[in-house]
Amino acid sequence: MAERLQIDPGLVNPAYEDIHYYLWREHRLPANVVAEDAKLRDELERKRLAKVFAQGLAEPVGSVLPLRRVVEDGARRWQSGKWFFRDSVMFLVPGDSPIGLRLPLEGLPWADPDHIEIEAEIDPFAPREALPKKFAFKRLPTGAPGSSIEGFRPVPQDAPVVGKEEPGLVRTALAVEARDGIIHVFYPPLYAAEDWLELTAAIEDTAEEFGRKVILEGYLPPEDDRILNFSVTPDPGVIEANIHPANSWAEIVERSTQLYEVAREVGLSAEKFMLDGRHVGTGGGNHVVMGGATPADSPFLRRPDLLKSMVGFWHNHPSLSFLFSGLFIGPSSQHPRIDEARQDSLNELEIAFQQVSRQSNTPPWMVDRLFRNIFADMTGNTHRTEFCIDKMYDPNSASGRRGLVEFRAFEMPPHAEMSAAQVLLMRSAIAAFWEKPYERRLIRWDTRLHDEFLLPHYAEADFKDALAELETLGFPLNPDWFAPHMEFRFPQVGEIAVRDMKVELRHALEPWHVLGEEQTSSGTARYVDSSAERLQTKVSGWVDERYTLSCNGAALPLQRTEVPGEYVAGVRFKAWQPYSALHPTIGAQVPLVFDVYDKWSGRSIGGMTHHVAHPGGRAYDDFPVNANSAEARRRSRFFGIGHTPGPMAEPKPVQGPEYPRTLDLRRYA
């Protein structure tokens, strides 16, 4: 491979495990064990020692070729050099990572960091030519190490002089090793797509010549709109798949469908069932990244007011922030709304909006500076926010100038059609506000944000209002297309009928808050409080003058809707009592007993009971195996009976002024 790159093979360095370290490590083992069976508690360390001593410390574990790309006489060429070490042998940093991550770079001849040549990333807005379809390689003639071949400058062979720095030394390298019976090739960092592809072609030609299969690892190719890529990465509890950009609606539907089908074929799904049987998402994000085919084509850079319109529209319709997200919402979540982060954020946002409106030709860097410190969570993290502009136009790095905006308030839905519907909503909003910017004043929701829009009734009404606005702009979307999202996000718990009145119980949303720091056996931790839950009660055919709906003896603050005889209220309660949570002295307020109280007779004429766990106290050992098992668990927790028998005191209204639609049972525990 070195010959194909016109580099002297004599510059390849054999890589050895650090003899001194492993002899010291062996010396510290108990006297009655051997290194191949060290009896260590750490399984990884035990396997590492056994592997190292089994292969032998005198045997090289791989080969390293110093390598970088330089410009000489107006042409880009590969350059290598000789590496010098104090021991004259290259000993790797101890560990079991690929040798490309264990190179002893600190042992190379010293140079002032300010004098070391560093190649800058290519500006993504720079004009680019089409990528070559094929790379041709010439064999390197045989020559003495350090000789000048075909115009290359000679490679220095003299050992470094004490006190003299070596700023021109090649400090990146290509590494090759045999691991688990397969050859692995570790890429050095490269800054041009052409260089990465040429090196890949050289590796491919060499592997084909010798009939070997290789695995590529190391540094990824540089960001380049001419190269499409997708990635599959393991995350805690989920597998993250980043698919390549789509240029049309048909491509989006095709790739989403393929992704779900391939996942199903290997036994994966975008849904799960909790211990109590509730059907939820995996917790993995279905983040939507939007931009252009090239950074210069990005609609957000061509029309900076487009970002302003999207942010304003999403803010004025909170259902868009909550309907498609996961269970973890609120100020501490991965995607907090702007008005959840700081009290004065809306005032600052409106001032930034004015700066965009006043400048007809707002430069891209100005948009980044205006919004970067506003699109952030409570700690200032610019990535953990509903609208992430880290890759739109960050003046500080080329990789941050991609013209991309990431919409993060989306969780992976269970079906491909639901995922496509989410993207359709985004595309419609982009197209609508491209034609007519959204200029409405930002609404101060205050406590209404969590009092109203975490309940399914108000979330659905607000979402339909958002679709109606898009329809007036020429982009009609059928609300029925999003009915599965509503049912999945706000599943029904159960319902009863009492004297021609219907009482329905549905799950609502509940923000989870991050608690204060605590010391644990493994260090400092901050727990997430998921002890509280929220439900919505909706009654129809209701006679407010005669009946009162109560929960555990407290009257629910029923609010009249547009439908005669229909009322809605929420109830917030402490469902669990974990080790670390808010209000540790309040126990679990379950089961919830709902009563339809008749003021005339002074009795409960009907009701229902909701349990958060098995009513018999059974603790499930495992998760539901399928939807039928999950449904059985859900059904076992709801009873259409169980109201308070006999005469009872009239429930009194107890709602607070900040949350007039929600009864918080924790305040009256």
CORKAGI-V226071 format. One record per pair of residues at least 12 apart in sequence whose C-alpha atoms are under 7 Angstrom apart, sorted by the first residue. I is the first residue (numbers start at 1). J is the second residue. D is the distance in Angstrom with one decimal. If there is no record, write none. Layout:
{{I J D} {I J D}}
This chain:
{{1 202 6.2} {1 203 6.4} {1 206 5.8} {3 139 5.3} {3 140 4.7} {4 137 5.3} {4 138 5.7} {4 139 5.3} {4 140 6.7} {4 202 6.4} {5 78 6.5} {6 139 6.6} {6 140 4.9} {7 80 6.8} {7 140 6.8} {8 145 6.5} {10 145 6.0} {11 65 6.5} {11 81 6.5} {11 82 5.8} {12 63 6.4} {12 64 5.6} {12 65 4.6} {13 63 5.6} {13 64 5.0} {13 65 6.2} {14 60 5.8} {14 62 6.0} {14 63 4.6} {14 64 6.3} {15 60 5.3} {15 61 5.8} {15 62 5.2} {15 63 5.6} {15 64 6.7} {15 90 5.5} {15 91 6.2} {15 92 6.5} {16 59 6.8} {16 60 4.7} {16 61 5.7} {16 90 6.3} {16 91 5.0} {16 92 6.0} {17 57 6.2} {17 91 5.5} {17 92 5.3} {17 94 6.9} {18 91 4.9} {18 92 5.8} {18 93 6.9} {18 94 6.5} {19 57 6.1} {35 49 6.4} {35 50 6.2} {35 53 6.9} {36 49 6.7} {36 50 4.2} {36 53 6.5} {36 54 6.9} {37 50 6.6} {48 96 6.6} {61 177 6.3} {62 176 5.6} {62 177 4.2} {62 178 6.8} {63 175 5.8} {63 176 5.3} {63 177 6.4} {64 173 6.3} {64 174 5.7} {64 175 4.4} {64 176 6.4} {65 173 5.3} {65 174 5.1} {65 175 6.3} {66 80 5.1} {66 81 6.0} {66 170 6.2} {66 171 6.8} {66 172 5.8} {66 173 4.0} {66 174 6.3} {67 79 5.7} {67 80 4.7} {67 170 6.5} {67 172 5.7} {67 173 4.7} {67 174 6.2} {68 80 6.6} {68 170 6.7} {68 172 6.3} {80 170 6.3} {81 155 5.7} {81 169 7.0} {81 170 6.0} {82 157 6.9} {83 108 6.9} {84 108 6.4} {84 159 6.8} {85 107 6.1} {85 108 6.2} {91 104 7.0} {92 104 5.8} {99 175 6.8} {100 175 5.5} {100 186 5.7} {109 160 6.6} {109 166 6.2} {110 165 5.6} {110 166 6.2} {111 165 4.5} {111 166 5.2} {111 167 5.1} {115 167 5.7} {116 167 4.7} {116 168 6.5} {117 167 6.9} {117 168 6.7} {121 191 5.6} {121 398 6.1} {122 191 6.8} {122 192 7.0} {122 398 6.8} {123 398 5.6} {124 295 6.7} {124 398 6.4} {124 401 6.8} {124 402 6.9} {125 295 6.5} {125 296 6.2} {131 194 6.9} {135 198 6.3} {135 201 6.7} {172 188 5.9} {173 188 5.4} {174 186 5.8} {174 187 5.4} {174 188 5.4} {182 214 6.4} {183 213 6.9} {183 214 4.9} {183 215 6.3} {184 214 5.6} {184 215 4.8} {184 216 6.0} {184 217 7.0} {185 214 7.0} {185 215 6.2} {185 216 5.1} {185 217 6.0} {186 216 6.3} {186 217 4.8} {186 218 4.6} {187 217 6.2} {187 218 4.7} {187 219 5.4} {188 218 6.7} {188 219 6.0} {189 219 5.5} {190 221 6.9} {190 222 6.8} {191 222 5.6} {192 222 6.2} {193 221 6.3} {193 222 6.0} {193 224 6.7} {196 221 6.0} {223 399 6.6} {225 293 6.9} {225 294 5.8} {228 244 6.0} {229 244 5.5} {230 242 5.4} {230 243 4.6} {230 244 5.1} {231 243 6.7} {238 282 6.9} {238 284 6.2} {253 420 6.1} {256 416 5.7} {257 416 5.4} {260 416 6.2} {270 282 5.8} {270 412 6.2} {270 413 6.3} {270 414 4.8} {271 414 5.2} {273 623 6.7} {273 624 6.3} {273 630 6.6} {274 623 6.4} {275 620 6.8} {275 622 7.0} {275 623 5.1} {275 624 6.8} {276 613 6.1} {276 633 6.0} {276 634 6.5} {277 624 6.6} {277 630 4.0} {277 631 6.2} {277 633 5.2} {277 634 5.3} {278 630 6.8} {278 634 6.6} {281 326 6.8} {281 412 6.5} {281 413 6.3} {281 414 6.7} {283 326 6.0} {283 411 6.5} {284 411 5.9} {284 412 5.9} {285 410 5.8} {285 411 4.3} {285 412 5.4} {286 410 5.1} {286 411 4.7} {286 412 4.5} {287 406 6.6} {287 407 5.7} {287 408 4.8} {287 410 5.6} {288 406 5.7} {288 407 5.2} {288 408 6.7} {289 404 6.4} {289 405 5.6} {289 406 4.3} {289 407 6.2} {290 404 5.6} {290 405 5.5} {290 406 6.5} {291 403 5.7} {291 404 4.7} {291 405 6.6} {295 402 4.8} {295 403 4.8} {298 403 5.2} {300 403 6.7} {301 364 5.7} {301 403 6.2} {304 362 6.8} {304 367 6.7} {305 356 6.5} {305 437 7.0} {306 433 6.3} {306 434 6.4} {306 437 6.7} {308 353 6.5} {309 433 6.4} {309 437 5.8} {309 438 4.6} {309 439 7.0} {312 442 6.5} {313 438 6.9} {316 442 6.2} {316 443 5.9} {317 462 6.2} {317 463 7.0} {317 466 6.5} {318 453 6.6} {319 453 6.3} {319 459 5.0} {319 462 6.1} {319 463 5.6} {320 463 6.8} {321 409 5.9} {323 489 6.6} {324 409 6.7} {324 410 5.0} {324 411 6.0} {325 409 5.1} {325 410 4.5} {325 411 4.8} {326 411 5.2} {328 511 6.6} {328 512 6.0} {329 511 5.0} {329 512 6.2} {330 511 4.7} {330 512 6.2} {332 513 5.6} {332 514 5.9} {334 384 4.9} {334 385 6.4} {335 384 5.3} {335 385 4.2} {335 386 4.4} {335 408 5.9} {335 409 5.6} {336 377 6.4} {336 385 5.3} {336 386 5.7} {337 385 6.9} {337 386 5.7} {338 375 6.7} {341 377 5.4} {341 378 5.0} {342 378 6.8} {345 374 6.9} {349 374 6.8} {352 370 5.8} {364 393 6.2} {365 393 5.8} {365 394 6.8} {365 395 6.3} {368 393 5.9} {368 394 6.3} {375 387 6.4} {375 388 6.8} {386 407 6.0} {386 408 5.2} {386 409 5.6} {387 405 6.9} {387 406 5.9} {387 407 5.1} {387 408 6.5} {388 405 5.9} {388 406 5.0} {388 407 6.5} {389 404 6.9} {389 405 5.1} {389 406 6.6} {391 403 6.3} {391 404 5.3} {391 405 6.8} {392 404 4.5} {392 405 5.9} {428 475 6.2} {429 470 6.9} {432 470 6.8} {432 473 5.9} {432 475 6.8} {447 658 6.1} {447 659 6.6} {451 659 5.5} {451 661 6.2} {451 662 6.3} {452 661 7.0} {454 508 5.9} {454 509 4.9} {454 510 6.9} {455 508 5.1} {455 509 6.7} {455 536 6.1} {455 570 6.8} {456 490 6.1} {456 508 6.2} {464 479 6.5} {490 506 6.3} {490 507 5.1} {490 508 5.9} {491 506 5.8} {491 507 5.7} {492 505 6.2} {492 506 4.3} {492 507 6.4} {493 505 5.4} {493 506 5.1} {493 507 6.6} {494 638 6.7} {496 640 5.9} {498 606 6.2} {500 541 6.8} {501 539 7.0} {501 540 5.8} {501 541 4.9} {501 542 6.0} {502 539 5.5} {502 540 5.3} {502 541 6.8} {503 537 6.9} {503 538 5.8} {503 539 4.5} {503 540 6.8} {504 537 5.6} {504 538 5.2} {504 539 6.3} {505 535 6.8} {505 536 5.7} {505 537 4.8} {505 538 6.7} {506 535 5.7} {506 536 5.2} {506 537 6.6} {507 534 6.6} {507 535 4.7} {507 536 6.2} {508 534 5.2} {508 535 4.8} {508 536 5.9} {509 534 6.1} {510 533 5.8} {510 534 5.8} {512 528 6.4} {512 529 5.6} {512 530 5.5} {513 528 5.7} {513 529 5.5} {514 526 6.5} {514 527 5.9} {514 528 4.5} {514 529 6.2} {515 527 5.5} {515 528 6.0} {515 529 6.7} {527 580 6.9} {529 581 5.2} {529 582 6.9} {531 574 5.8} {531 575 5.8} {531 576 4.8} {531 577 6.2} {531 578 6.8} {531 581 6.7} {532 572 7.0} {532 573 5.6} {532 574 4.3} {532 575 5.4} {532 576 6.9} {533 572 5.9} {533 573 5.8} {533 574 6.4} {533 575 6.0} {534 570 6.9} {534 571 5.6} {534 572 4.5} {534 573 6.5} {535 570 5.7} {535 571 5.4} {535 572 6.6} {536 569 5.8} {536 570 4.4} {536 571 6.4} {537 568 5.8} {537 569 5.4} {537 570 6.1} {538 567 5.7} {538 568 4.5} {538 569 6.6} {539 566 5.5} {539 567 5.3} {539 568 6.6} {540 565 5.4} {540 566 4.3} {540 567 6.6} {541 565 4.7} {541 566 6.3} {542 565 4.8} {542 566 6.3} {543 565 6.6} {546 598 6.1} {546 599 5.5} {546 600 6.8} {547 596 6.6} {547 597 5.5} {547 598 4.9} {547 599 5.9} {548 596 5.9} {548 597 5.0} {548 598 6.7} {549 594 6.9} {549 595 5.7} {549 596 4.8} {549 597 6.1} {550 594 5.5} {550 595 5.2} {550 596 6.7} {550 651 6.4} {551 592 6.3} {551 593 5.6} {551 594 4.5} {551 595 6.5} {552 592 6.0} {552 593 5.3} {552 594 6.5} {553 651 5.8} {554 651 5.3} {554 652 6.1} {554 653 6.7} {554 654 6.9} {555 651 5.0} {555 652 5.4} {555 653 4.9} {555 654 6.8} {556 569 6.4} {556 653 6.7} {556 663 6.0} {557 569 5.8} {557 653 6.6} {557 655 6.3} {557 660 6.8} {557 661 5.8} {557 662 6.6} {557 663 6.7} {558 661 6.9} {559 661 6.6} {569 661 5.4} {569 662 5.9} {570 661 6.1} {570 662 4.3} {570 663 6.1} {571 662 5.3} {571 663 4.6} {571 664 5.9} {572 662 6.8} {572 663 6.0} {572 664 4.6} {572 665 6.1} {573 589 6.3} {573 664 6.0} {573 665 5.2} {573 666 5.9} {574 588 5.3} {574 589 5.5} {574 666 6.6} {575 588 5.1} {575 589 6.0} {575 590 6.4} {575 612 6.7} {576 588 5.1} {586 669 6.8} {590 611 6.3} {591 609 6.7} {591 610 5.7} {591 611 4.8} {592 609 5.6} {592 610 5.1} {592 611 6.6} {593 608 6.0} {593 609 4.6} {593 610 6.6} {593 643 6.4} {594 607 5.2} {594 608 5.3} {594 609 6.2} {594 643 6.5} {595 607 4.4} {595 608 7.0} {595 643 5.4} {595 644 6.7} {602 647 5.8} {602 648 6.3} {602 650 6.9} {603 646 6.1} {603 647 4.7} {603 648 5.7} {604 643 6.8} {604 644 6.2} {604 645 6.7} {606 643 5.7} {607 640 6.7} {607 641 5.8} {607 642 6.4} {607 643 4.5} {608 639 5.6} {608 640 4.5} {608 641 4.7} {608 642 5.6} {608 643 5.9} {609 638 5.9} {609 639 5.1} {609 640 6.6} {609 641 6.5} {609 642 5.8} {610 637 6.0} {610 638 4.8} {610 639 6.6} {611 637 4.8} {611 638 6.3} {612 637 6.6} {613 637 6.5} {614 636 6.7} {614 637 5.9} {615 637 6.2}}
